[in-house]
Structure formats: structure tokens, C-alpha cells
């Protein structure tokens, strides 16, 4: 789904009526001047339209993520209404999972060719089917594992599975929520299966790193039950909507891709530096000369982008990061651009060689002269279920997986040393 970038403009004839109230930003808070503010703001839309009220009361709340884009500026100015909502900016503490109806189907994604996951996989599936009477979907090649095929005790359970094949079967409207068993790659794979709306994802850490998989498997029954009951926090991980346009025999063909971590453009096997032009909303902003460039989400900012020298961004921040890979310039630093803008990347006319692009490390393909890559923020984030909350889980992952700011503590003064220093 392609999104047009939001345009900011000034509308004539709007007065600074004190009765103005922004329902998208301020929820149900009614504040009369001189009265204390109560409650917490609800979701804040980047493109919500302002509403007018007949009363002289107005609503106001504390700012959670900077200025609200649907307020007035002076007596006659405001942001032009845009009906296309890109995403919501919300207080992370208020992001809680709820179900409109009780979930009945679950997709279990297991890391392939990992014998250590067979027993957890069997225990989880038996618990979901026998204890919760749920319909379990698995990828067909998972059940083709010799250890599962030869397990007679697992046979009755195996017959109850619903199977699918990647790139052949569409299960997007059949899954209520997803459980991942493995490392970060299982979550990236789950994201790739749903180009549109993504069901809530519960990821168990059974891989090598586990930055995106916060749950431990020891007490999975209690944790899964809490999720089924709707008692959990979620972190909304924005994704990239990517469209590759290839010029084949004078005809342009579009290849869409949904990305959770990053889009990587590199020089491939060539010994020459890559040379690509980067456009933002149709304007040339720079030419990248080096080993390549990374366009990442906040989730991907802690992956390849961090290794290339970028800052780490919390997933609740609506942004995209552009990070050069070994640039041929000391002044070329990573840059953060707002979510919703459209990036377009093409080979420079003077480029000596082609480049290669990959999406979350998959579907690698060559980009030639005349081809283009369009990148913008997807309307469909990935809702990842938290162990605690979006802030605590993220900093816990930074400390445990990346050893962020982990160092030997400075020794404190003894009483004698403190007296001498004084």
C-alpha cells in the first residue's frame, strides 16, 4: 500500500476559538481554565482532524511526544487536514493488548533445523490444543523434520495441525495471534508473512541473541494464558513499506516488500565503491559513495545500523534512519528523518557498477541503472507482546544482549580516604 507524504499548510479563516478541542490528542479530558489536569492522553494521530465544540471549555493535556500536529498556531493558522493516517503516537505505558473476541487460532513459528526446539515446540502445541482448544497453524516443512515424523507419541497431535507453505498460501485473515520459538530471525520471518495487518506476536527466546524475543520458556503456560486473556502490554514496531521498480525491456515492474528491520543497499561483489542517489519526497538530498547505505526502522536501529555507527532509537519513536556503510567522507553521519516521508534510492548516472538490495537479510536482488527503490513507513506496525512494558523491555534487551553501558564500577572511597580527600 503506497502512502503519500503528509503536506503541512496553513488554512485561512480558522479562528482561535477557545472552544476548540482535539479529540484525537486529548481523549476524554475536559479542562476548564484554572482547573487541574486529570487523566492521561489517549492515542495521538499524526493526521487526525480537529473538531469544534459548542462549549467554551477546552481540552489540554501534557505533551507526551512533542507538539500536537492538530492544534492551532496563533489566531488563524493550523495544520492542513490529511485523511490518510500514517501511525499513532501514543504514551508507551498505555499500550495494552485487548481482544474483541477470544482468540481461536494461533500460528507457531519454529526455527528450522534446530533439535533443541523440538521438545519446547511439542509442549507448546499440545498445551494450545489440549488445554485451550485452539487451532494451531505451522509451516509444512516444520512437520517434515525427521524427529517429528518418527515420534509416534506426537502423531495424534500432528494430525490436528493446519499447515501452510510460504509464498503459496495466504493465512493473513486466519491467524489471531503468533508465537515464535527461536531467535530474532523468527520474528523477522513472522513479519514477512503478513504484508498488511499483523496479529500480536509473542516471541520466546530460544535462539542465540534474542534482542526481539523477551519471553523465557520455563513458565510458558502462565504467560500464554495471560496473553489469551488479554492481560499484556504491547510495543508497536513500525515497518517499512518498500517498492522496487525494475525497468525490464522498457517496462517498469513493481515488487513490493514489507520490512521490519532494514533495507540494505550494498556494492555486492564489485570492487568499486557504490554510488547511489537518495531522494526525500522527490528532492535529491545526497549521493552515497561508499560500501552502501542502510535505511532502518527504530527496531532495526539496534541491528546492522548500530554496527555501522548509528544511534539506537526506541521503537515508539516515529522515524526512519539513514546510515552510510563505510562512506567515502568523514562528514557523512547517520541521519534520522520523520516517519511518513518517502525515500527513493537510485543508481547515480556516473556509477561504475550496479548495487544489490536485501530486505531484512532476505530476497536479495540486483539494482541496475533505471531501477528504483521507494521506501516509506508502513501503515501496519508489528505488535510485539512485552514481558513488562515497552520501555523496561527495551532497556533490558540493551543491557542483556548488547551490554549497553556495561562497565566495571568505580570503587568508592573508604572512610579514611574520604577524610584525607576532604
Residue pairs with C-beta under 8 A, 6 or more apart in sequence:
1 196
1 241
1 378
1 379
2 241
2 243
2 374
2 376
3 84
3 86
3 241
3 340
3 342
3 376
3 377
3 379
4 84
5 281
5 340
5 341
5 342
5 376
6 46
6 47
6 82
6 84
6 86
6 340
7 80
7 82
8 79
8 80
9 79
9 80
10 76
10 77
10 78
10 80
11 77
11 78
11 80
11 81
12 76
13 76
14 72
14 76
14 77
14 78
15 75
15 76
16 72
16 74
16 75
16 76
17 52
18 56
18 58
19 52
19 53
19 54
19 55
19 56
19 57
19 58
20 50
20 52
20 53
20 58
20 71
20 72
21 51
21 52
21 53
21 57
21 58
21 59
22 48
22 50
22 51
22 59
22 68
22 70
22 71
23 48
23 51
23 59
24 42
24 43
24 44
24 45
24 48
24 49
24 70
25 41
25 42
25 44
25 45
25 48
25 61
25 68
25 70
25 71
26 41
26 42
26 59
26 60
26 61
27 39
27 40
27 41
27 42
27 61
28 39
28 42
29 37
29 38
29 39
29 41
29 59
29 60
29 61
30 57
30 59
31 37
31 57
31 58
31 59
31 60
31 61
32 57
33 58
37 60
37 61
37 62
39 61
40 61
40 91
40 93
40 94
41 61
41 62
41 64
41 91
42 90
42 94
43 88
43 89
43 90
43 94
44 64
44 65
44 68
44 88
44 89
44 90
45 70
45 85
45 88
45 89
46 69
46 85
46 86
46 87
46 88
46 89
46 318
46 339
46 340
47 69
47 81
47 82
47 83
47 84
47 85
47 86
48 70
48 85
49 70
49 81
49 83
50 70
50 71
50 72
50 78
50 81
64 89
64 90
64 91
65 89
69 79
70 78
70 79
71 78
71 79
72 78
85 379
86 318
86 339
86 340
86 377
86 379
87 236
87 238
87 318
87 339
87 340
87 377
87 379
87 381
89 316
89 318
90 236
90 316
92 235
92 316
92 389
92 390
92 391
93 389
93 390
93 391
95 233
95 234
95 235
95 236
95 390
96 232
96 233
96 234
97 200
97 227
97 230
97 231
97 232
97 233
97 234
97 383
97 385
98 230
99 230
102 228
103 134
103 176
103 177
103 228
104 134
104 135
104 176
105 134
105 135
105 136
105 137
105 162
105 174
105 175
105 176
106 128
106 134
106 135
106 136
106 137
106 175
106 176
106 177
106 178
106 179
107 136
107 137
107 138
107 171
107 175
107 177
107 178
107 179
107 190
107 193
107 199
108 121
108 124
108 125
108 128
108 136
108 137
108 138
108 178
108 179
108 181
109 138
109 139
109 178
109 179
109 180
109 181
109 182
109 186
109 189
109 190
110 117
110 121
110 138
110 142
110 181
110 182
110 186
111 117
111 181
111 182
111 183
111 185
111 186
111 206
111 207
112 141
112 142
112 145
113 145
114 182
115 147
116 206
117 181
117 182
117 206
118 145
118 147
118 148
120 181
120 204
120 206
120 217
120 220
121 142
121 181
122 148
122 151
122 154
122 157
123 220
124 179
124 181
124 220
124 224
125 136
125 138
125 157
125 161
126 157
127 220
127 221
127 224
128 134
128 136
128 224
129 136
129 157
129 160
131 221
132 224
132 225
132 228
135 162
136 160
136 161
136 162
137 161
137 162
137 163
137 164
137 171
137 174
137 175
138 161
138 162
138 163
138 164
139 163
139 164
139 165
139 166
140 163
140 164
140 165
141 165
142 148
143 149
143 158
143 161
143 163
148 154
148 158
162 174
164 171
166 193
171 193
172 193
172 194
172 195
172 196
172 197
175 199
176 199
177 199
177 200
177 201
177 202
177 227
178 190
178 198
178 199
178 200
178 201
178 202
179 201
179 202
179 203
179 204
179 224
180 186
180 187
180 190
180 201
180 202
180 203
180 204
180 213
181 204
181 206
181 217
182 204
182 206
182 207
182 213
183 205
183 206
183 207
183 208
183 209
183 210
183 213
184 207
184 209
184 210
184 211
184 212
184 213
185 207
186 203
186 207
186 213
187 201
187 203
187 212
187 213
187 260
187 382
187 384
188 212
188 260
188 261
188 360
188 361
188 362
190 198
190 201
190 382
191 198
191 239
191 258
191 259
191 260
191 360
191 382
192 258
192 260
192 360
192 362
194 258
194 380
195 256
195 258
195 380
196 380
197 380
198 380
198 381
198 382
198 383
199 383
200 227
200 234
200 383
200 384
200 385
201 382
201 383
201 384
201 385
202 215
202 223
202 224
202 227
202 385
203 212
203 213
203 214
203 215
203 384
203 385
204 213
204 215
204 216
204 217
204 220
205 213
205 214
205 215
205 216
205 217
206 213
206 217
207 213
209 401
210 397
210 401
211 302
211 303
211 397
211 401
211 402
212 299
212 384
212 397
214 386
214 387
214 393
214 396
214 397
215 223
215 385
215 387
223 387
226 232
227 385
232 385
232 386
233 385
233 386
233 388
233 389
233 390
234 383
234 384
234 385
234 386
234 390
235 315
235 316
235 383
235 384
235 386
235 390
235 393
235 394
236 315
236 316
236 381
236 382
236 383
236 384
237 260
237 297
237 298
237 299
237 315
237 381
237 382
237 383
237 384
238 297
238 298
238 299
238 315
238 318
238 339
238 377
238 378
238 381
239 258
239 259
239 260
239 297
239 377
239 378
239 380
239 381
239 382
240 258
240 259
240 260
240 262
240 263
240 295
240 297
240 320
240 375
240 376
240 377
240 378
241 256
241 258
241 259
241 375
241 376
241 377
241 378
241 379
242 256
242 257
242 258
242 259
242 263
242 359
242 373
242 374
242 375
243 254
243 255
243 256
243 257
243 373
243 374
244 254
244 255
244 256
244 257
244 357
244 365
244 367
244 371
244 372
244 373
244 374
245 252
245 253
245 254
245 255
245 371
245 372
245 373
245 374
246 252
246 253
246 255
246 368
246 371
247 368
247 370
247 371
255 365
257 359
257 363
258 378
258 380
259 297
259 359
259 360
260 297
260 299
260 300
260 360
260 382
261 296
261 297
261 299
261 300
261 303
261 304
261 360
261 361
262 294
262 295
262 296
262 297
262 300
262 303
262 304
262 305
262 360
263 294
263 295
263 296
263 357
263 358
263 359
263 373
263 375
264 292
264 293
264 294
264 304
264 325
264 357
264 358
264 361
265 274
265 276
265 288
265 292
265 293
265 294
265 295
265 345
265 355
265 356
265 357
265 367
265 373
266 274
266 291
266 292
266 325
266 355
266 356
267 273
267 274
267 291
267 292
267 353
267 355
267 356
268 353
268 354
268 355
268 356
268 366
270 352
270 353
270 354
272 352
272 353
273 289
273 290
273 291
273 328
274 288
274 289
274 290
274 291
274 292
274 293
274 351
274 353
274 355
275 287
275 288
275 289
275 347
275 348
275 350
275 351
275 352
276 287
276 288
276 292
276 293
276 345
276 346
276 347
276 348
276 351
276 355
277 284
277 286
277 287
277 288
277 345
277 346
277 347
277 348
278 284
278 285
278 286
278 287
278 288
278 293
278 322
278 343
278 344
278 345
279 285
279 343
279 344
279 345
279 346
280 337
280 341
280 342
280 343
280 344
281 341
281 342
282 342
282 344
286 332
287 348
288 324
288 327
288 332
289 327
289 328
289 329
290 324
290 325
290 326
290 327
290 328
290 329
290 332
291 325
291 326
292 324
292 325
292 355
293 322
293 323
293 324
293 325
293 345
294 300
294 304
294 305
294 308
294 310
294 321
294 322
294 323
294 324
294 325
295 320
295 321
295 322
295 323
295 343
295 345
295 375
296 303
296 304
296 305
296 310
296 320
296 321
296 323
297 315
297 320
297 321
298 313
298 314
298 315
298 316
298 317
298 319
298 321
299 315
300 321
301 310
301 311
301 312
301 313
301 321
302 312
302 397
302 398
302 402
305 321
305 323
305 334
306 312
306 402
308 323
308 324
308 325
308 326
308 334
309 323
309 333
309 334
310 321
310 323
310 334
311 321
311 334
311 336
312 398
312 404
313 319
313 321
313 336
314 390
314 391
314 394
315 390
315 394
316 390
318 338
318 339
318 340
318 377
319 336
319 337
319 338
319 339
320 336
320 337
320 338
320 339
320 341
320 343
320 375
320 377
321 334
321 335
321 336
321 337
322 334
322 335
322 336
322 337
322 343
323 334
324 332
324 334
337 343
339 377
340 376
340 377
341 376
342 374
342 375
342 376
343 374
343 375
343 376
344 372
344 373
344 374
344 375
345 372
345 373
345 375
346 371
346 372
346 373
347 354
347 355
347 367
347 368
347 369
347 371
349 369
351 369
354 366
354 367
354 368
354 369
355 366
355 367
356 364
356 365
356 366
356 367
357 364
357 365
357 367
357 373
358 364
358 365
367 373
386 392
386 393
387 393
388 396
398 404
399 405
399 406
413 421
